[in-house]
Amino acid sequence: MVFKTAAGLVNELIEAKQERRLTYLLRQLKRVDLSILDELGYITFDLSGDELLFQLLASRYETSSTMVTSNLMFSEWVRNIP
């Protein structure tokens, strides 16, 4: 299990991309049985951050569990979440 804030995870993904170790980090995060992503939508990300987060979530789709928490009302998700 991994617990990370959305902002912390996006920053980690951006740093890994800059250091040319993104593929390695994505592979590690994909293997985790349960990933808990906290505070999604609290901070908005630039396009690069959105794309990296989407890439991770898409790689986990149908293979691993991902739990997302947010203080936003569900109707507000479309404005803040990629």
N, CA, C and O atoms as a MOPAC input file, in Angstrom:
PM7 MOZYME 1SCF
protein

 N      0.83400 1    -1.17800 1     0.00000 1
 C      0.00000 1     0.00000 1     0.00000 1
 C      0.88500 1     1.24900 1     0.00000 1
 O      1.92600 1     1.29800 1     0.65500 1
 N      0.44100 1     2.24800 1    -0.74800 1
 C      1.13200 1     3.53000 1    -0.79700 1
 C      0.11200 1     4.63000 1    -0.53900 1
 O     -0.97400 1     4.61600 1    -1.11800 1
 N      0.44900 1     5.57200 1     0.31500 1
 C     -0.40300 1     6.72500 1     0.59800 1
 C      0.37200 1     7.97900 1     0.23800 1
 O      1.45600 1     8.21600 1     0.77100 1
 N     -0.18200 1     8.78900 1    -0.66900 1
 C      0.48300 1    10.02200 1    -1.08100 1
 C     -0.55500 1    11.10400 1    -1.30600 1
 O     -1.69100 1    10.81600 1    -1.68500 1
 N     -0.16600 1    12.34900 1    -1.07200 1
 C     -1.04000 1    13.43900 1    -1.49000 1
 C     -0.89100 1    13.58900 1    -2.99700 1
 O      0.14700 1    13.24800 1    -3.56400 1
 N     -1.92800 1    14.09700 1    -3.63700 1
 C     -1.87800 1    14.29000 1    -5.08600 1
 C     -0.72800 1    15.22300 1    -5.46000 1
 O      0.00900 1    14.95500 1    -6.40900 1
 N     -0.57600 1    16.30900 1    -4.72000 1
 C      0.49900 1    17.26500 1    -5.01800 1
 C      1.87200 1    16.61800 1    -4.85000 1
 O      2.75900 1    16.81600 1    -5.68000 1
 N      2.04500 1    15.85700 1    -3.79400 1
 C      3.31700 1    15.17600 1    -3.56800 1
 C      3.62600 1    14.17200 1    -4.66500 1
 O      4.76600 1    14.06600 1    -5.11600 1
 N      2.61300 1    13.44000 1    -5.08900 1
 C      2.80200 1    12.45100 1    -6.14600 1
 C      3.15100 1    13.12300 1    -7.46400 1
 O      4.07100 1    12.68800 1    -8.15600 1
 N      2.43900 1    14.16400 1    -7.81400 1
 C      2.73100 1    14.86400 1    -9.07600 1
 C      4.14200 1    15.43900 1    -9.04100 1
 O      4.86700 1    15.34900 1   -10.03100 1
 N      4.54000 1    16.02300 1    -7.92700 1
 C      5.90600 1    16.54500 1    -7.81500 1
 C      6.93600 1    15.42800 1    -7.97400 1
 O      7.96800 1    15.61400 1    -8.61800 1
 N      6.65000 1    14.27700 1    -7.38700 1
 C      7.54700 1    13.12200 1    -7.51000 1
 C      7.64400 1    12.65700 1    -8.96600 1
 O      8.72900 1    12.33800 1    -9.45300 1
 N      6.50600 1    12.62400 1    -9.65000 1
 C      6.49900 1    12.21600 1   -11.06300 1
 C      7.27200 1    13.20100 1   -11.93000 1
 O      8.02000 1    12.78800 1   -12.81600 1
 N      7.10000 1    14.50200 1   -11.68600 1
 C      7.81400 1    15.52500 1   -12.45300 1
 C      9.31300 1    15.41100 1   -12.22500 1
 O     10.09300 1    15.47500 1   -13.17500 1
 N      9.72500 1    15.24000 1   -10.96100 1
 C     11.15200 1    15.09100 1   -10.66000 1
 C     11.72700 1    13.84700 1   -11.33300 1
 O     12.83300 1    13.88000 1   -11.87300 1
 N     10.97100 1    12.75400 1   -11.29700 1
 C     11.44000 1    11.51700 1   -11.92300 1
 C     11.59900 1    11.70900 1   -13.42900 1
 O     12.54700 1    11.19700 1   -14.02500 1
 N     10.68100 1    12.43700 1   -14.03800 1
 C     10.78300 1    12.69100 1   -15.48100 1
 C     12.02500 1    13.52400 1   -15.79000 1
 O     12.74900 1    13.23600 1   -16.74400 1
 N     12.26800 1    14.54800 1   -14.99000 1
 C     13.43900 1    15.40500 1   -15.20000 1
 C     14.74100 1    14.63000 1   -15.01200 1
 O     15.73800 1    14.91200 1   -15.67800 1
 N     14.72900 1    13.65900 1   -14.10900 1
 C     15.92500 1    12.86000 1   -13.82300 1
 C     15.99700 1    11.59300 1   -14.67100 1
 O     16.85500 1    10.73900 1   -14.44800 1
 N     15.09700 1    11.47300 1   -15.64200 1
 C     15.04800 1    10.34100 1   -16.57000 1
 C     14.87500 1     8.99200 1   -15.86800 1
 O     15.46000 1     7.98700 1   -16.27000 1
 N     14.05900 1     8.99500 1   -14.81000 1
 C     13.74300 1     7.74800 1   -14.12300 1
 C     12.23400 1     7.56400 1   -13.98500 1
 O     11.77300 1     6.85100 1   -13.09300 1
 N     11.46400 1     8.20600 1   -14.86800 1
 C     10.00500 1     8.12800 1   -14.82100 1
 C      9.50400 1     6.70800 1   -15.06900 1
 O      8.61700 1     6.23400 1   -14.35900 1
 N     10.05800 1     6.03000 1   -16.05800 1
 C      9.62800 1     4.67000 1   -16.37000 1
 C      9.80900 1     3.76000 1   -15.15700 1
 O      8.94200 1     2.94200 1   -14.85200 1
 N     10.92200 1     3.90500 1   -14.47900 1
 C     11.20300 1     3.10200 1   -13.28000 1
 C     10.17800 1     3.38900 1   -12.18700 1
 O      9.64100 1     2.46100 1   -11.58300 1
 N      9.90000 1     4.68000 1   -11.92500 1
 C      8.94700 1     5.05100 1   -10.88500 1
 C      7.54100 1     4.56100 1   -11.22900 1
 O      6.84000 1     4.03600 1   -10.36400 1
 N      7.12500 1     4.72800 1   -12.48400 1
 C      5.80200 1     4.25200 1   -12.89700 1
 C      5.68400 1     2.74600 1   -12.72000 1
 O      4.64400 1     2.25200 1   -12.28800 1
 N      6.72800 1     2.02400 1   -13.04700 1
 C      6.73500 1     0.57100 1   -12.88500 1
 C      6.58800 1     0.20000 1   -11.40300 1
 O      5.84700 1    -0.72200 1   -11.06300 1
 N      7.29500 1     0.92000 1   -10.52800 1
 C      7.19700 1     0.67100 1    -9.08900 1
 C      5.78000 1     0.93800 1    -8.58300 1
 O      5.21700 1     0.13100 1    -7.84400 1
 N      5.21200 1     2.06600 1    -8.98100 1
 C      3.88800 1     2.44400 1    -8.50400 1
 C      2.79100 1     1.55300 1    -9.07400 1
 O      1.74700 1     1.37700 1    -8.44700 1
 N      3.01800 1     0.99900 1   -10.24200 1
 C      2.02900 1     0.10700 1   -10.84200 1
 C      1.94400 1    -1.21500 1   -10.07800 1
 O      0.88100 1    -1.83500 1   -10.04500 1
 N      3.02400 1    -1.64800 1    -9.47600 1
 C      3.06500 1    -2.92200 1    -8.75800 1
 C      2.37800 1    -2.88900 1    -7.39400 1
 O      2.08800 1    -3.94000 1    -6.82200 1
 N      2.12000 1    -1.70000 1    -6.87300 1
 C      1.50900 1    -1.56200 1    -5.54900 1
 C      0.05600 1    -2.02700 1    -5.61400 1
 O     -0.68500 1    -1.62700 1    -6.51100 1
 N     -0.35200 1    -2.87200 1    -4.66400 1
 C     -1.72100 1    -3.40200 1    -4.66700 1
 C     -2.76700 1    -2.30800 1    -4.46300 1
 O     -3.77900 1    -2.27700 1    -5.16300 1
 N     -2.52400 1    -1.41100 1    -3.50700 1
 C     -3.46100 1    -0.33200 1    -3.21700 1
 C     -2.70500 1     0.98200 1    -3.13300 1
 O     -1.75200 1     1.11700 1    -2.36500 1
 N     -3.13400 1     1.93800 1    -3.92100 1
 C     -2.56400 1     3.27800 1    -3.89400 1
 C     -3.65500 1     4.23900 1    -3.43100 1
 O     -4.73400 1     4.29700 1    -4.02000 1
 N     -3.36500 1     4.99200 1    -2.37200 1
 C     -4.32600 1     5.97000 1    -1.85500 1
 C     -3.80900 1     7.35300 1    -2.22500 1
 O     -2.70700 1     7.74700 1    -1.84300 1
 N     -4.62500 1     8.07800 1    -2.97400 1
 C     -4.26900 1     9.40400 1    -3.46700 1
 C     -5.13200 1    10.41900 1    -2.73900 1
 O     -6.33600 1    10.50100 1    -2.98000 1
 N     -4.52500 1    11.19000 1    -1.85300 1
 C     -5.24700 1    12.11600 1    -0.98200 1
 C     -5.24500 1    13.53600 1    -1.54000 1
 O     -4.30600 1    13.95300 1    -2.21900 1
 N     -6.30200 1    14.26000 1    -1.24200 1
 C     -6.43800 1    15.67900 1    -1.56800 1
 C     -6.44300 1    15.96900 1    -3.06600 1
 O     -5.93600 1    17.00600 1    -3.49300 1
 N     -7.00400 1    15.07900 1    -3.86100 1
 C     -7.07900 1    15.32000 1    -5.29700 1
 C     -8.02600 1    16.48600 1    -5.55700 1
 O     -9.14300 1    16.51400 1    -5.04000 1
 N     -7.58000 1    17.43400 1    -6.34800 1
 C     -8.38300 1    18.61500 1    -6.65200 1
 C     -8.11200 1    19.78500 1    -5.73600 1
 O     -8.56200 1    20.89600 1    -6.01300 1
 N     -7.38400 1    19.56800 1    -4.64600 1
 C     -7.06500 1    20.64900 1    -3.70900 1
 C     -6.13500 1    21.66300 1    -4.35900 1
 O     -6.29100 1    22.87200 1    -4.18800 1
 N     -5.16700 1    21.14700 1    -5.10600 1
 C     -4.22600 1    21.98700 1    -5.85000 1
 C     -4.34400 1    21.60900 1    -7.31500 1
 O     -4.34100 1    20.42500 1    -7.65500 1
 N     -4.44800 1    22.60600 1    -8.18500 1
 C     -4.50100 1    22.31200 1    -9.61800 1
 C     -3.07500 1    22.18400 1   -10.14700 1
 O     -2.14200 1    22.79400 1    -9.62400 1
 N     -2.92900 1    21.37800 1   -11.19100 1
 C     -1.61300 1    21.12700 1   -11.77800 1
 C     -1.56400 1    21.68700 1   -13.18300 1
 O     -2.59700 1    21.91400 1   -13.81300 1
 N     -0.35500 1    21.90700 1   -13.66400 1
 C     -0.21400 1    22.32100 1   -15.05500 1
 C     -0.45800 1    21.10600 1   -15.95100 1
 O     -0.65500 1    19.99300 1   -15.46400 1
 N     -0.44300 1    21.33200 1   -17.24400 1
 C     -0.74600 1    20.26000 1   -18.19600 1
 C      0.19400 1    19.07500 1   -18.02300 1
 O     -0.23900 1    17.92500 1   -18.09500 1
 N      1.46200 1    19.34000 1   -17.79900 1
 C      2.43600 1    18.26000 1   -17.62800 1
 C      2.09700 1    17.40900 1   -16.40800 1
 O      2.14600 1    16.18000 1   -16.47400 1
 N      1.75800 1    18.05100 1   -15.30300 1
 C      1.38400 1    17.32100 1   -14.09500 1
 C      0.12500 1    16.50800 1   -14.30000 1
 O      0.04400 1    15.36000 1   -13.86400 1
 N     -0.87100 1    17.10400 1   -14.96900 1
 C     -2.10900 1    16.37200 1   -15.28000 1
 C     -1.82100 1    15.14300 1   -16.12300 1
 O     -2.35800 1    14.06600 1   -15.86500 1
 N     -0.96700 1    15.30300 1   -17.13900 1
 C     -0.65100 1    14.18800 1   -18.03400 1
 C      0.07800 1    13.06300 1   -17.31000 1
 O     -0.20000 1    11.88700 1   -17.54400 1
 N      1.00700 1    13.42100 1   -16.43200 1
 C      1.74100 1    12.40500 1   -15.68900 1
 C      0.82100 1    11.65700 1   -14.72900 1
 O      0.92200 1    10.43700 1   -14.59600 1
 N     -0.06700 1    12.37600 1   -14.06400 1
 C     -1.01100 1    11.73400 1   -13.16200 1
 C     -1.94700 1    10.80700 1   -13.93700 1
 O     -2.22100 1     9.68900 1   -13.50000 1
 N     -2.43400 1    11.27200 1   -15.08100 1
 C     -3.29500 1    10.43500 1   -15.91400 1
 C     -2.54900 1     9.18400 1   -16.37400 1
 O     -3.10600 1     8.08600 1   -16.37400 1
 N     -1.29000 1     9.35400 1   -16.76400 1
 C     -0.49000 1     8.20900 1   -17.22400 1
 C     -0.38800 1     7.15300 1   -16.12200 1
 O     -0.51500 1     5.95900 1   -16.39400 1
 N     -0.16000 1     7.58500 1   -14.89000 1
 C     -0.07600 1     6.64400 1   -13.78100 1
 C     -1.41900 1     5.95800 1   -13.54200 1
 O     -1.48000 1     4.73400 1   -13.43200 1
 N     -2.49300 1     6.74200 1   -13.46000 1
 C     -3.80600 1     6.16100 1   -13.19400 1
 C     -4.22600 1     5.21000 1   -14.31100 1
 O     -4.82000 1     4.16500 1   -14.04500 1
 N     -3.92400 1     5.56200 1   -15.54500 1
 C     -4.26900 1     4.69400 1   -16.67800 1
 C     -3.47600 1     3.38300 1   -16.62200 1
 O     -3.99800 1     2.32600 1   -16.97600 1
 N     -2.22400 1     3.45100 1   -16.18100 1
 C     -1.41700 1     2.22900 1   -16.11900 1
 C     -1.91900 1     1.28500 1   -15.02400 1
 O     -1.72400 1     0.07200 1   -15.11400 1
 N     -2.55500 1     1.82800 1   -14.00500 1
 C     -3.07700 1     1.01200 1   -12.90100 1
 C     -4.48700 1     0.49700 1   -13.18000 1
 O     -4.96000 1    -0.40400 1   -12.48700 1
 N     -5.15000 1     1.04500 1   -14.16600 1
 C     -6.52900 1     0.70700 1   -14.47900 1
 C     -6.67300 1    -0.78200 1   -14.77200 1
 O     -5.92300 1    -1.34100 1   -15.57100 1
 N     -7.62900 1    -1.40900 1   -14.12900 1
 C     -7.96300 1    -2.82900 1   -14.27600 1
 C     -6.87900 1    -3.78500 1   -13.79500 1
 O     -7.01100 1    -4.99400 1   -13.98900 1
 N     -5.81800 1    -3.28800 1   -13.17900 1
 C     -4.78400 1    -4.18700 1   -12.66700 1
 C     -4.53300 1    -3.98700 1   -11.17500 1
 O     -4.12000 1    -4.92200 1   -10.48800 1
 N     -4.77600 1    -2.78900 1   -10.67100 1
 C     -4.50600 1    -2.46800 1    -9.27800 1
 C     -5.60400 1    -1.54900 1    -8.75600 1
 O     -6.32100 1    -0.91700 1    -9.53100 1
 N     -5.72600 1    -1.48500 1    -7.43600 1
 C     -6.74200 1    -0.62400 1    -6.82600 1
 C     -6.16000 1     0.74300 1    -6.51000 1
 O     -5.03300 1     0.86400 1    -6.02900 1
 N     -6.95400 1     1.76900 1    -6.79200 1
 C     -6.56600 1     3.14300 1    -6.47600 1
 C     -7.73400 1     3.80500 1    -5.76700 1
 O     -8.85400 1     3.82600 1    -6.27700 1
 N     -7.46300 1     4.35000 1    -4.58100 1
 C     -8.47200 1     5.05500 1    -3.81200 1
 C     -8.15000 1     6.54500 1    -3.88700 1
 O     -7.00400 1     6.95500 1    -3.69800 1
 N     -9.16900 1     7.34300 1    -4.16300 1
 C     -8.98200 1     8.77900 1    -4.30000 1
 C     -9.81700 1     9.47900 1    -3.24200 1
 O    -10.99400 1     9.16400 1    -3.06900 1
 N     -9.21300 1    10.43100 1    -2.52900 1
 C     -9.96200 1    11.23200 1    -1.56800 1
 C     -9.89800 1    12.68800 1    -1.99500 1
 O     -8.91800 1    13.14300 1    -2.58200 1
 N    -10.96500 1    13.40200 1    -1.68500 1
 C    -11.04000 1    14.81700 1    -2.03500 1
 C    -12.04900 1    15.48700 1    -1.12500 1
 O    -13.02000 1    14.85900 1    -0.70300 1
 N    -11.83300 1    16.74600 1    -0.82300 1
 C    -12.80900 1    17.52800 1    -0.06800 1
 C    -13.77600 1    18.23800 1    -0.99900 1
 O    -14.69500 1    18.91400 1    -0.53700 1
 N    -13.58200 1    18.09500 1    -2.30300 1
 C    -14.47200 1    18.72500 1    -3.26700 1
 C    -15.78800 1    17.95500 1    -3.35000 1
 O    -15.82200 1    16.73800 1    -3.16800 1
 N    -16.86000 1    18.67900 1    -3.62400 1
 C    -18.12100 1    18.01100 1    -3.92000 1
 C    -17.94200 1    17.30500 1    -5.25500 1
 O    -17.20900 1    17.78800 1    -6.11800 1
 N    -18.59900 1    16.17700 1    -5.43100 1
 C    -18.43000 1    15.38700 1    -6.64600 1
 C    -18.71100 1    16.21600 1    -7.89600 1
 O    -18.04600 1    16.03600 1    -8.91600 1
 N    -19.67100 1    17.10600 1    -7.83200 1
 C    -20.01800 1    17.93500 1    -8.99300 1
 C    -18.88300 1    18.88100 1    -9.38900 1
 O    -18.86500 1    19.37400 1   -10.51700 1
 N    -17.93600 1    19.14200 1    -8.48400 1
 C    -16.81000 1    20.03800 1    -8.77000 1
 C    -15.60000 1    19.30300 1    -9.34900 1
 O    -14.64500 1    19.94900 1    -9.78100 1
 N    -15.61900 1    17.98400 1    -9.36500 1
 C    -14.46700 1    17.21500 1    -9.82900 1
 C    -14.09000 1    17.54000 1   -11.26000 1
 O    -12.90200 1    17.62800 1   -11.57300 1
 N    -15.05800 1    17.71900 1   -12.13000 1
 C    -14.75400 1    17.92700 1   -13.55800 1
 C    -13.97100 1    19.21400 1   -13.79800 1
 O    -13.27700 1    19.32100 1   -14.80900 1
 N    -14.06100 1    20.17200 1   -12.91900 1
 C    -13.30200 1    21.42400 1   -13.08000 1
 C    -11.87300 1    21.32000 1   -12.57500 1
 O    -11.01300 1    22.10100 1   -12.98200 1
 N    -11.61100 1    20.37000 1   -11.69900 1
 C    -10.30600 1    20.32700 1   -11.03100 1
 C     -9.50200 1    19.07100 1   -11.26700 1
 O     -8.31300 1    19.03400 1   -10.95100 1
 N    -10.11500 1    18.04600 1   -11.81000 1
 C     -9.43300 1    16.76300 1   -11.94900 1
 C     -9.37800 1    16.39100 1   -13.41700 1
 O    -10.39300 1    16.44100 1   -14.11200 1
 N     -8.18300 1    16.01100 1   -13.89900 1
 C     -8.01800 1    15.70300 1   -15.31600 1
 C     -8.89300 1    14.56700 1   -15.78900 1
 O     -8.85200 1    14.20400 1   -16.96400 1

